[in-house]
Amino acid sequence: MRLTLLFIILCVVNLSAQEEEKNKSINDFNFESTTSPAFSILEETPTVINTPENLKSLALYLSNGFSNGNISLETNPYWLITNTKDKSYRDYRGIKKNKNAEYIIDPFKSIQTNTSFSLGYINKKFQGFEDEKKTLAIGLRTTLLELYGRKRTKKVLGIINVVDKAYSNEAITKFDKYIRGFSLTTPDRKKSEDYVNNGVIPKEYSDAAVKFLQRYTEYGSVYADGASLVKAYFEETSKKVLGFYFNPKNIKPLIRLDGALAYSELFKENEINANTAKRIGSWLTLDVAIQLNDKNYFHIYAISRYIDNGFNIDAEQNYFNTNFWDIGGKLEFELDKFKLSYEYLKRDGYGEQYRSVGNLVYQINKKMSITGGFGKDFPQNDNLITLFGINWGLDLGEKSFSK
């Protein structure tokens, strides 16, 4: 199992290195999927349930290294389903007009765009058991409600207007269409960043600009040569592209309500064909995001979780069911590539049992992040926990907006 996981990661590194972005893609959004329901029901991650901000076709989560074979896969089907009618950026953000003809963000759009499914497999020693048990879990999570407020809605609309804004003159507009005849596309994020940071314009675009002016001589009065045309083109295009890419990370809803369901089975004899015990859970998480500056937020979470737990065993090795509520909250600082948080949950009906965990997430790049945690878990005995995990986005097909 260890060699298999290492092989997967080496393949991902190789594919990522060879990846060539061709257009503006939802797959390039910020990656943070650290609370898979399939793992959360097994109490292997921080409990708060948030849908991933990026919509990669597949997310891989490795818990506590490779030695114990703990793994979770998560997918968001929104971009796997062919539906060109509803794939524009405005559609994705849920931009529409209300009864007063004012633009708003549909508070329920994320039910469609931010719903994901997860599958988890783990070897773990649960409370009361003498040895580790193989356990399989599936999960579903979504964003039930998002409220941006007028100020943040205005910011989202402002950036969308930059993306949708027409080019400043007919020559650039026509050149943008012309380059497609050279098997080129509108410059992607990397090319736009290279231009903004280093003034780099790929030679193929410069060559296309020269041929464009040779063919359409009427634009010679506007641009004296291909260099001036392609520079003006990159100047305007880079603002559109970069505004598109970084908007989702920078502007978060003021209030967000997330929910999740999960189901798991524990194999009593550690074999697939053995009898199983079941655990079922459901979550609700309310997130209030206080904006500190353009990129950083302070989050206040209220968390409620119900568990019907069949992972219990008595002195005679008989399995039995219990059910309980976990109620609590979480405070989190979101600071650029870092997330620093503390979570506390009280278990109703179990005396003084509680969960107190600090968590740190560091985003290495847009495809990979690591998470670590330390604290005390619910069991009354041997309840010191440490967590280390890796989140990796696997690009199984690039998906793009229609405009």
Backbone hydrogen bonds, N-H to C=O, Kabsch-Sander energy under -0.5 kcal/mol:
donor,donor_aa,acceptor,acceptor_aa,energy
5,L,1,M,-2.2
6,L,2,R,-2.2
7,F,3,L,-2.2
8,I,4,T,-2.2
9,I,5,L,-2.2
10,L,6,L,-2.3
11,C,7,F,-2.1
12,V,8,I,-2.2
13,V,9,I,-2.5
14,N,10,L,-2.0
15,L,11,C,-2.7
16,S,12,V,-2.8
17,A,13,V,-2.1
18,Q,14,N,-1.4
19,E,15,L,-0.9
19,E,16,S,-0.5
21,E,19,E,-0.5
26,I,399,K,-0.9
27,N,399,K,-0.8
28,D,25,S,-1.4
29,F,26,I,-1.7
32,E,30,N,-0.6
39,F,36,S,-1.3
40,S,36,S,-2.7
41,I,37,P,-2.1
42,L,39,F,-0.9
43,E,40,S,-1.9
44,E,39,F,-1.7
50,N,48,V,-0.7
53,E,32,E,-0.5
55,L,26,I,-0.7
58,L,394,L,-0.7
59,A,74,E,-3.2
60,L,392,W,-3.3
61,Y,72,S,-3.0
62,L,390,I,-2.4
63,S,61,Y,-0.5
63,S,70,N,-1.2
64,N,388,F,-4.1
65,G,388,F,-0.6
69,G,66,F,-0.9
71,I,121,Y,-2.4
72,S,61,Y,-2.4
73,L,119,L,-2.9
74,E,59,A,-2.2
75,T,117,F,-2.8
76,N,56,K,-0.7
79,W,76,N,-0.7
80,L,77,P,-1.2
81,I,77,P,-1.1
82,T,80,L,-0.5
86,D,83,N,-1.3
87,K,84,T,-1.0
92,Y,88,S,-2.5
93,R,89,Y,-2.2
94,G,90,R,-1.0
94,G,91,D,-0.5
95,I,90,R,-2.3
96,K,104,I,-2.3
98,N,102,E,-2.4
101,A,98,N,-1.9
104,I,96,K,-3.5
106,D,94,G,-3.4
106,D,104,I,-0.6
109,K,106,D,-1.3
111,I,108,F,-1.4
112,Q,109,K,-1.5
113,T,109,K,-1.6
114,N,110,S,-2.9
116,S,141,R,-2.4
117,F,75,T,-2.8
118,S,139,G,-2.5
119,L,73,L,-2.8
120,G,137,A,-3.1
121,Y,71,I,-2.7
122,I,135,T,-2.4
124,K,122,I,-0.5
124,K,133,K,-1.8
126,F,124,K,-0.8
129,F,126,F,-2.1
133,K,124,K,-2.7
135,T,122,I,-2.5
136,L,265,E,-2.4
137,A,120,G,-2.6
138,I,263,Y,-2.9
139,G,118,S,-2.4
140,L,261,L,-2.9
141,R,116,S,-2.2
142,T,259,G,-2.3
143,T,110,S,-0.6
144,L,142,T,-0.7
144,L,257,L,-2.1
145,L,257,L,-1.5
146,E,107,P,-1.5
147,L,255,I,-2.9
152,R,148,Y,-0.7
153,T,149,G,-2.1
154,K,150,R,-2.3
155,K,151,K,-1.5
156,V,152,R,-2.3
157,L,153,T,-2.6
158,G,154,K,-2.1
159,I,155,K,-1.9
160,I,156,V,-2.3
161,N,157,L,-2.5
162,V,158,G,-1.2
163,V,159,I,-2.0
164,D,160,I,-2.6
165,K,161,N,-1.3
173,T,169,N,-1.8
174,K,170,E,-2.6
175,F,171,A,-2.2
176,D,172,I,-2.3
177,K,173,T,-1.1
178,Y,174,K,-2.3
179,I,175,F,-2.1
180,R,177,K,-0.9
181,G,178,Y,-2.1
182,F,179,I,-1.8
183,S,180,R,-1.4
184,L,179,I,-1.7
192,S,188,D,-2.3
193,E,189,R,-2.8
194,D,190,K,-2.5
195,Y,191,K,-1.8
196,V,192,S,-2.5
197,N,193,E,-2.9
198,N,194,D,-2.0
199,G,195,Y,-1.9
200,V,194,D,-1.6
205,Y,202,P,-1.1
206,S,202,P,-1.5
207,D,203,K,-2.8
208,A,204,E,-1.7
209,A,205,Y,-1.9
210,V,206,S,-1.7
211,K,207,D,-2.0
212,F,208,A,-2.1
213,L,209,A,-2.0
214,Q,210,V,-1.6
215,R,211,K,-1.7
216,Y,212,F,-3.1
217,T,215,R,-0.9
219,Y,216,Y,-1.7
220,G,217,T,-2.0
221,S,218,E,-0.6
222,V,219,Y,-1.1
223,Y,219,Y,-2.3
229,L,225,D,-1.6
230,V,226,G,-2.8
231,K,227,A,-1.8
232,A,228,S,-1.9
233,Y,229,L,-2.2
234,F,230,V,-2.4
235,E,231,K,-2.2
236,E,232,A,-1.7
237,T,233,Y,-2.6
238,S,234,F,-2.3
239,K,235,E,-0.7
240,K,236,E,-1.4
241,V,237,T,-2.7
242,L,238,S,-2.6
243,G,239,K,-1.7
244,F,240,K,-1.8
245,Y,241,V,-2.2
246,F,242,L,-2.0
247,N,243,G,-0.7
250,N,246,F,-1.5
251,I,247,N,-1.8
252,K,250,N,-0.6
254,L,147,L,-1.4
255,I,147,L,-2.1
256,R,287,D,-2.1
257,L,145,L,-2.5
258,D,256,R,-0.5
258,D,285,T,-2.8
259,G,142,T,-2.5
260,A,283,W,-1.5
261,L,140,L,-2.8
262,A,281,G,-2.2
263,Y,138,I,-2.6
264,S,279,R,-2.5
265,E,136,L,-2.9
266,L,277,A,-2.9
267,F,134,K,-2.5
267,F,265,E,-0.5
268,K,266,L,-0.8
268,K,275,N,-2.5
270,N,267,F,-1.7
274,A,271,E,-1.9
277,A,266,L,-2.1
279,R,264,S,-2.1
280,I,308,D,-2.4
281,G,262,A,-2.4
282,S,306,Y,-2.1
283,W,260,A,-2.3
284,L,304,S,-2.1
285,T,258,D,-2.6
286,L,302,A,-2.5
287,D,256,R,-3.1
287,D,285,T,-0.5
288,V,286,L,-0.5
288,V,300,I,-2.3
289,A,254,L,-1.9
289,A,287,D,-0.6
290,I,288,V,-0.7
290,I,298,F,-3.1
291,Q,289,A,-0.6
292,L,296,N,-2.6
293,N,296,N,-1.4
297,Y,334,E,-1.8
298,F,290,I,-2.8
299,H,332,E,-3.3
300,I,288,V,-2.1
301,Y,330,K,-3.0
302,A,286,L,-2.2
303,I,328,G,-2.7
304,S,284,L,-2.3
305,R,326,D,-2.4
306,Y,282,S,-2.4
307,I,324,F,-2.4
308,D,280,I,-3.1
309,N,307,I,-0.7
309,N,322,T,-3.0
310,G,278,K,-1.5
310,G,308,D,-0.6
312,N,310,G,-1.4
312,N,320,F,-0.6
314,D,318,N,-2.1
317,Q,314,D,-2.0
320,F,312,N,-1.3
322,T,309,N,-2.5
324,F,307,I,-2.0
325,W,348,D,-0.6
326,D,305,R,-3.1
327,I,346,K,-2.3
328,G,303,I,-2.2
329,G,344,Y,-2.2
330,K,301,Y,-1.5
331,L,342,Y,-2.3
332,E,299,H,-2.2
333,F,340,L,-3.2
334,E,297,Y,-3.1
334,E,332,E,-0.6
335,L,333,F,-0.7
335,L,338,F,-2.6
336,D,334,E,-0.6
338,F,335,L,-2.8
339,K,361,V,-2.0
340,L,333,F,-2.4
341,S,359,N,-2.6
342,Y,331,L,-2.3
343,E,357,V,-2.9
344,Y,329,G,-2.5
345,L,355,R,-2.4
346,K,327,I,-2.9
347,R,353,Q,-2.0
348,D,325,W,-2.9
348,D,346,K,-0.7
350,Y,347,R,-1.2
353,Q,350,Y,-1.5
355,R,345,L,-2.7
356,S,376,K,-2.9
357,V,343,E,-2.3
358,G,374,F,-2.6
359,N,341,S,-2.6
360,L,372,G,-2.9
361,V,339,K,-2.4
362,Y,370,I,-2.6
363,Q,337,K,-2.5
364,I,362,Y,-0.9
364,I,368,M,-0.9
365,N,368,M,-1.9
369,S,391,N,-2.1
370,I,362,Y,-2.5
371,T,389,G,-2.5
372,G,360,L,-2.6
373,G,387,L,-2.1
374,F,358,G,-2.0
375,G,385,I,-2.0
376,K,356,S,-2.7
377,D,383,N,-3.1
385,I,375,G,-2.9
387,L,373,G,-2.5
389,G,371,T,-2.9
390,I,62,L,-2.0
391,N,369,S,-3.4
392,W,60,L,-2.8
393,G,367,K,-2.9
394,L,58,L,-2.5
394,L,392,W,-0.6
395,D,393,G,-0.6
396,L,394,L,-1.5
397,G,395,D,-1.2
401,F,24,K,-1.0
402,S,87,K,-1.4
